Amino acid sequence: MDFSSKLLENAVNEMSRLPGIGKRTALRLVLHLLKQPKENTAYLSEALLHLRNDMKNCEKCHNISDTVLCAICNNPKRNSEIICVVEDIRDVMAIESTSQFNGLYHVLGGKISPIEGIGPQNLKIDSLIKKVANEEVKELIFALSSTMEGDTTNFYIFKQIEKFNIKISTIARGISVGDELEYADEITLGRSIVHRIPFEQSIRG
């Protein structure tokens, strides 16, 4: 791809670093920005800088937050006795969009994947175990994607906490095997949360 401007080329190259954005799409986006009023680009730049510099992680659930505790953990109407274990912020957003879950979350920050060099020590698993051991948690819901990595992560956490007297369940397999949670439609995901099953039953199945 030949560029008439080094500034344009640099902008396209940086834009194409984003996931799912190829050079042609990046060029289209950059040209679109050039057609907009300068203040629009300034607003975008400012928003991204604020996001990068001021974003926090909730001290309780590790969700992305503007404050020390996220709005979900800070909501007294949420049921703190039920914790839904998810991979990342996208899964929190997906489940929240169903309006079928009123508990709290625990964001692991990924899944165990030896191929990618991600082990239990790289995830927020220790804090989850401490939470189960020290807090009044009555149920833990595994809501990781039904992939090999997701199942491995579920089983690892299960073995760490099975000695505690709490209910351990997993979302129903309304989600197709191999699917990522964020791509499930709201109705299917909502039903999977509502009709969750005991985790040990999912292992035997």
Sequence and secondary structure as in RCSB ss.txt:
>XXXX:A:sequence
MDFSSKLLENAVNEMSRLPGIGKRTALRLVLHLLKQPKENTAYLSEALLHLRNDMKNCEKCHNISDTVLCAICNN
PKRNSEIICVVEDIRDVMAIESTSQFNGLYHVLGGKISPIEGIGPQNLKIDSLIKKVANEEVKELIFALSSTMEG
DTTNFYIFKQIEKFNIKISTIARGISVGDELEYADEITLGRSIVHRIPFEQSIRG
>XXXX:A:secstr
   S HHHHHHHHHHTTSTT  HHHHHHHHHHHHHS HHHHHHHHHHHHHHHHH EE TTT  EESSSS TTTT 
TTSEEEEEEEESSHHHHHHHHTTT   EEEEE SS  BGGGTB GGGTTHHHHHHHHHHS   EEEE   SSHHH
HHHHHHHHHHHTTSSSEEEE  TTS TT  GGGS HHHHHHHHHT EEHHHHHH 
